[in-house]
Amino acid sequence: MRKLKNILLCSILFTTCIVVYTCLKQGWNVPKEEVNQARIIDFEITGDTLKLELKQNQNYIAYYQIKSLQEKKWLSKNLEYEMIISFQGEYQLPSTNTNFYQFSYRNYLKSQNIHWQIQIEKIKALKRNHSFKSIVKNGIQKRIDHIHSNDTYLSLFLLGSKKNYDDEIYMKLGVSHLFCISGMHFSFFLTFFLCFFKDRKKAQLYAFPVMLFYAWLIGFSISVIRVLGSILFSLCHGKKYLSLHEFYMVFFCILLCLNPYRIYDIGFLYSFVVSDALIISACYFQKKKTLSKMFMMSLISFIASIPITLTSQYELQFTSILWNLIYIPFVSYILFPLSFFVLIFPICFPIFSFLISILEYGNQIAEKILPSAVIFRKPDICFYILFICCFYSKKSLRYKTIMIVCLLCILKVTTYFYPNELVMFDVGQGDSFLIRGKKTILVDTGGKFNYQKENWQLKKTSSYAERVIIPYLKATGIIKIDHLILTHGDYDHMGESINLVNNFKVEKVIFNCGPHNDLEQELIKVLHKKKIPYYSCIKELNIDDNKLYFLNNKDYGNENDNSSVIYTELNKHKFLFMGDAGVEVEDDLIEKYNLQNIDVLKVGHHGSKTSSSEEFIGEINPKYSVISVGKNNRYGHPNDSVLENLEDSKIYRTDEDGSIMFKIDNDKLKIKTCAP
């Protein structure tokens, strides 16, 4: 019987792998169904943007650009859960990653069963829904608003609403799981019923309908479904047929087969993997005292989640084991239960508010003393297989820990054996590319210019440095930038430089020839503060066994023509980077240097007609031409005449091909793109 059960479990696991692989390879597309009204599941107003989660046969994510401060106030006052909204808008596929190792918003939405995005152009009407769910949920929200209109944590704990919630510090500390609707909420209900029924089974039986109602009210998230499933399994005496570990494996496979894109839902993976790890490792901490038990549970949770953390963040914050010891009791046993008492007895809110101020003060202290996370890289399939074999072996916890530490050391060492590569990032209408050998060189950072807005329109957005460049560096195991080269002082080439210097280790900065403009002066102030050396107008730079040659040392009197023009040879392949240099610079280069048969040309000025003259292109005769350009940009780049001049070369464009990678392995040039 046992052998038959193992065969069945292996068959389920194998079938799940086939289903997920096939679905992800072929894509999972749901036909577009256009509607003009839908029910509001959730909403959030940040700056001048209204974000809505809607449901009408299908689930949708929608965005609306708020026109005025008055409209923002009106929406803030009148929007409610379960409300019916009538609108006019354009349906789009959600954006996907156009850079290697970048977060894919499209895949994430698919993991939440959302396949289409709506850009709402006009809100026609809002109509209240008088359903029981609407009355209860909005009643709770109004009660919270009456207690304190700007409190974030009451809505977060009671309704799972993340309006105005910033989880950046909690992500750094590794405790963000505490602020999601999860098993913590349902443990509270179970504990409450255990006060009246000493028998655990009876407490579960009476608590289950309450939990089911609460889950229906706030939405059946994956972590909620997992908790309800495990309680139902216990009530139905499922342990006669499967262990809880085996049940979790089957339940995980079923949910994954129903929606294979859940593999991209980090919360889904954490919820099952960590819970299952605690179940199979219970023998290590069951008989220990409270503090030792909490430490062991935190350690096991951390170890079990290593592959998921490395897949999503490419780094590990080892102190999160200790932070969990502080935050879990404070949030789980004090703040969360107190939020229910505050809802019933608002007079308790000053106590709750005082404890929240302690939490946030503690966050400030933690952020100051928090050591840097250890960057590894994105693991490959071999790491996952070996990790699973180590963790789920029947050896002691000490043995498992030693083996996993060895695996991490091997993963860290492998980052030093990457082949030479050059990557042009897709940073919209800007420039940024990476040259990687034994040293790491970043040329330009990109930068999107934000036009002046009023205070009510402002919102926090992630930069290209945080969203594109730094994730790539971490995913490939790069721990520092040896040389940051800024070809010139335009915002689209160095606008992200301060963000990059503040969030990643930079050894040296190199500016072009000519006077420093305001943007460069602003960066120099930061460099002085961080004691980072910088240089201007250099002629060459040693990198490994090669050199970067800076060909343009003349002051032309304008920022574009003063661009650093860089030439280098990597494993006998010739590279030429033109910055934003124009035709006059090109003529001087032809006269001064012999630049024939270039292998890879970074086309000047995003393909503008002011660069890449027919004479210059004919002289250098590039084999590959790469153009960094924004999709549907207002400048009309690249110009048709430039494309004609480049027609004898293979052209790659970031607006069409996404990020472009040139890998040099055994003197062969391999090209890979990240097309949207």
Secondary structure by P-SEA (a helix, b strand, c coil): caaaaaaaaaaaaaaaaaaaaaaaaacccccbbbbcbbbbccccccccbbbbbccccbbbbbbbbbccaaaaaaaaacccccbbbbbbbcccccccccccccccaaaaaaaaccccccccccccbbbbbccaaaaaaaaaaaaaaaacccccaaaaaaccccccccaaaaaaacccccccccaaaaaaaaaaaaaacccaaaaaaaaaaaaaaaaaaacccaaaaaaaaaaaaaaacccccccaaaaaaaaaaaaaaacccccccaaaaaaaaaaaaaaaaccccccccaaaaaaaaaaaaaaaaaaaaaacccccccaaaaaaacccccccccaaaaaaaaaacccaaaaaaaaaaaaaaaaaaaaaacccccccccccaaaaaaaaaaaaccccaaaaaaaaaaaaaaaaaaccccccbbbbcccccbbbbbbbccbbbbccbbbbbbcccccccbbbbbcccccccaaaaaaaccccccbbbccccccccccaaaaaaacccccbbbbccccccaaaaaaaaaaaaabbbbbccccccccccbbbbbcccccccccccccbbbbbbcccbbbbbbccccaaaaaaaaaccccccccccccccccccccccaaaaaaacccbbbbbcccccccccccaaaaaaaccccccccccccbbbbbbcccbbbbbbbcc
